[in-house]
Amino acid sequence: MKKSEFKFHKPSLNSVRTAVVDYVIIAVGAVLYALSVVVFTSPNNIAPGGLTGIATMLNFMFSLPIGTLIFLMNIPLFIWGAVENGLNFLTKTIIGTAFVSVAIDALTPFVPVYTGDTLLAAIFGGILNGIGLGFIFYRGGSTGGTDIIALNIHKHMPYISTGNIIMIADFVILIMVFFVYNSVESVLYAIIAIFVSIKVIDTISYGTSRGNGKLMFIITNKYDEVSKAIMNDLERGVTLLDGEGAYSGEKKRVIMCAVRPQQVYRIQNGVKTIDENAFIIVTTAGTIRGKGFARKE
C-alpha cells in the first residue's frame, strides 16, 4: 500500500486538548498496571504474561528491576515495529511502555506488597492489570511486547490471527514459569491473573455487553487505501456506501465500519496518515450483532 507523505501543520486547540487527555489517561493506566505488578503479582511469583511476565521471572532470578527490563526488551521490538509500520504508529506504544516501566521501578521501593492468599493476589493483580491496560488501550496506547510481535507476524502471515499469536506467546511464557519457579501452582495462578485481566479489559473496552461498539463513517477520496488498511491491520470489515455532496453534486464513497471502542483512535490516526483531509464521524452503537460482536440470538 502506498503511503501518503506527512505534512506539517499547526495543531488545533482541540487536537492538543485531546492529546493531553490521551496521555493523562495512559499515565493513570500505567500507574494502575504498575501497582498490579509491584503489589500483587511479582511478590507472589505470578508472571502475568507478555514481557512483563518475562521481566518478573528475571527479577526473581537475578533481582533486576522489572520496569527497566520491560523497556530494554521492548527496544528491539520498537525498531522492528517502526520498520514494519512506521514510527508514527508506535508513538503511543513507546510512551505507554515508558510510563509503565518508570511507574513500576518508581513505585517498587515505596509501595507495600501483599503476600497473603496467593489466589487473592492473582485475582486482584489481574483486576488492576486489566483496568490499567483497559485505560491504555482505550486511548490508543499499548505496552508493546507481544502486541508488536503479533501485529508484525500477522502482517506477513495474515492467515494467523493476532489473537492466536499472542495466545501462543503467553503459552510459551507459562512453560517458562513452571521451570523458573519449579511450581505448577505458579502456572495456575498466572493463568487466573491473565484470565481476570482479559475479562476486565473486555468490560472496559466493550461494556457489559459484547454488542456494544462504535460506528464510524469516513469520507475520503482515498477510500480504497483506507478500506484495505482497516481490513488488513484491524481485521474489521467495512461497507462502502454511495454518497453525493449536496453543494458540489460530486459523487462520493462513504466508508462505514463497526469497531470496538479502543480501535477508534487507531483508525483515526491511520486514516489521517493516508488522507489528512478525511472527514470522520464517530457515533455510539448501542447494540451490534454479527461476526466479531455479539452473535444473533
ZAMARGU-4260 file (C-alpha; in steps of 0.2 Angstrom, whole numbers, plus 5000, padded with zeros to 4 digits):
<rodrens>
0) 5000/5000/5000 | 5007/5017/4995 | 5008/5029/5010 | 5005/5047/5008 | 5018/5060/5014
5) 5016/5068/5030 | 5013/5087/5030 | 5017/5098/5045 | 5003/5108/5051 | 4999/5118/5066
10) 4989/5108/5078 | 4972/5114/5083 | 4967/5118/5101 | 4955/5103/5101 | 4969/5091/5095
15) 4981/5097/5108 | 4967/5095/5122 | 4963/5078/5115 | 4982/5073/5115 | 4984/5079/5133
20) 4968/5069/5139 | 4975/5054/5130 | 4992/5054/5139 | 4985/5058/5156 | 4973/5043/5155
25) 4988/5032/5148 | 4998/5038/5163 | 4984/5034/5175 | 4983/5017/5167 | 5002/5014/5168
30) 5001/5018/5187 | 4987/5005/5189 | 4996/4992/5179 | 5012/4995/5189 | 5003/4993/5205
35) 4996/4976/5200 | 5014/4971/5197 | 5023/4979/5212 | 5009/4975/5225 | 5002/4958/5219
40) 5010/4948/5205 | 5028/4950/5207 | 5029/4947/5226 | 5019/4931/5224 | 5029/4924/5210
45) 5015/4927/5197 | 5020/4930/5180 | 5006/4939/5171 | 5011/4935/5153 | 5020/4945/5140
50) 5036/4954/5143 | 5031/4959/5160 | 5030/4940/5164 | 5047/4938/5157 | 5054/4953/5167
55) 5045/4946/5183 | 5055/4930/5181 | 5071/4938/5178 | 5068/4949/5193 | 5066/4933/5203
60) 5082/4925/5197 | 5093/4940/5196 | 5085/4954/5206 | 5085/4965/5191 | 5072/4980/5190
65) 5056/4974/5182 | 5052/4991/5174 | 5069/4994/5166 | 5069/4976/5159 | 5052/4978/5151
70) 5058/4994/5142 | 5075/4986/5137 | 5067/4971/5130 | 5055/4982/5120 | 5068/4992/5111
75) 5072/4979/5098 | 5053/4977/5096 | 5051/4996/5094 | 5064/4996/5080 | 5055/4981/5071
80) 5038/4989/5073 | 5045/5006/5066 | 5052/4997/5051 | 5036/4987/5048 | 5023/5000/5052
85) 5031/5017/5053 | 5037/5027/5068 | 5020/5037/5069 | 5011/5021/5073 | 5022/5017/5088
90) 5022/5034/5096 | 5009/5030/5109 | 5016/5012/5111 | 5033/5019/5116 | 5026/5032/5128
95) 5014/5019/5136 | 5028/5007/5138 | 5039/5021/5146 | 5026/5026/5158 | 5023/5008/5164
100) 5042/5005/5165 | 5045/5021/5175 | 5030/5018/5186 | 5035/5000/5191 | 5053/5005/5196
105) 5047/5021/5204 | 5034/5013/5215 | 5044/4997/5220 | 5053/5005/5235 | 5038/5014/5242
110) 5023/5004/5240 | 5018/4990/5252 | 5017/4972/5245 | 5003/4959/5248 | 5010/4942/5252
115) 4994/4934/5259 | 4982/4922/5250 | 4991/4919/5233 | 4974/4917/5225 | 4968/4934/5230
120) 4984/4941/5224 | 4981/4933/5207 | 4963/4940/5206 | 4967/4957/5212 | 4983/4958/5202
125) 4973/4953/5187 | 4959/4966/5190 | 4972/4981/5192 | 4981/4974/5177 | 4965/4974/5167
130) 4960/4991/5172 | 4977/4999/5168 | 4978/4991/5151 | 4960/4995/5148 | 4964/5013/5150
135) 4979/5012/5140 | 4971/5003/5125 | 4955/5014/5126 | 4966/5030/5122 | 4975/5021/5108
140) 4991/5016/5118 | 4999/5000/5121 | 5013/4992/5131 | 5022/4984/5116 | 5029/4967/5119
145) 5019/4953/5111 | 5007/4966/5103 | 5020/4972/5092 | 5026/4954/5088 | 5008/4948/5084
150) 5005/4963/5073 | 5021/4961/5063 | 5019/4942/5061 | 5001/4944/5056 | 5006/4957/5043
155) 5017/4943/5034 | 5006/4928/5039 | 4988/4935/5038 | 4981/4918/5039 | 4986/4918/5058
160) 4976/4930/5069 | 4985/4942/5081 | 4975/4934/5095 | 4982/4917/5091 | 4999/4923/5090
165) 4998/4932/5107 | 4990/4916/5115 | 5005/4905/5108 | 5017/4918/5116 | 5008/4918/5133
170) 5008/4898/5132 | 5027/4898/5130 | 5029/4910/5144 | 5018/4899/5155 | 5030/4885/5151
175) 5045/4896/5157 | 5035/4900/5173 | 5035/4881/5178 | 5054/4879/5176 | 5059/4896/5184
180) 5048/4894/5199 | 5048/4875/5199 | 5029/4875/5203 | 5013/4870/5195 | 5004/4882/5206
185) 5013/4897/5200 | 5007/4892/5182 | 4989/4891/5188 | 4990/4907/5197 | 4997/4916/5182
190) 4983/4908/5171 | 4970/4915/5184 | 4978/4933/5183 | 4979/4933/5164 | 4960/4927/5163
195) 4954/4940/5175 | 4964/4954/5166 | 4957/4949/5149 | 4939/4950/5156 | 4942/4967/5164
200) 4949/4974/5148 | 4934/4967/5139 | 4922/4975/5151 | 4931/4992/5150 | 4933/4991/5131
205) 4916/4984/5126 | 4905/4987/5141 | 4895/4974/5150 | 4888/4968/5133 | 4898/4961/5118
210) 4886/4970/5107 | 4892/4987/5112 | 4903/4997/5100 | 4907/5012/5089 | 4900/5016/5072
215) 4912/5026/5060 | 4908/5035/5044 | 4924/5040/5034 | 4923/5051/5019 | 4939/5051/5009
220) 4944/5051/4991 | 4957/5038/4996 | 4943/5026/5001 | 4951/5011/4993 | 4968/5013/5003
225) 4958/5017/5019 | 4947/5002/5017 | 4961/4990/5015 | 4971/4997/5030 | 4956/4994/5041
230) 4953/4977/5035 | 4971/4971/5035 | 4978/4980/5050 | 4962/4978/5062 | 4954/4964/5054
235) 4937/4974/5054 | 4925/4973/5039 | 4920/4989/5030 | 4905/4993/5020 | 4906/5006/5005
240) 4891/5017/5004 | 4887/5028/4989 | 4885/5047/4993 | 4884/5063/4984 | 4889/5081/4990
245) 4874/5092/4992 | 4883/5108/4987 | 4895/5101/4974 | 4885/5087/4967 | 4901/5077/4967
250) 4899/5058/4969 | 4907/5051/4984 | 4911/5034/4993 | 4907/5033/5012 | 4916/5020/5022
255) 4905/5013/5036 | 4914/5002/5049 | 4908/4995/5066 | 4923/4994/5078 | 4927/4991/5096
260) 4929/5007/5106 | 4948/5005/5109 | 4950/5004/5090 | 4943/5021/5086 | 4959/5030/5089
265) 4970/5018/5079 | 4958/5020/5064 | 4958/5039/5066 | 4977/5040/5066 | 4978/5028/5052
270) 4966/5037/5041 | 4974/5054/5044 | 4991/5046/5039 | 4983/5041/5022 | 4972/5056/5020
275) 4974/5071/5032 | 4958/5079/5024 | 4947/5064/5028 | 4930/5068/5036 | 4927/5056/5050
280) 4911/5054/5060 | 4911/5043/5076 | 4895/5038/5085 | 4890/5025/5098 | 4881/5010/5093
285) 4870/5003/5107 | 4870/4985/5100 | 4879/4977/5086 | 4875/4959/5081 | 4886/4949/5069
290) 4904/4942/5067 | 4916/4950/5079 | 4902/4956/5090 | 4888/4948/5099 | 4880/4933/5090
295) 4862/4934/5084 | 4851/4926/5097
</rodrens>
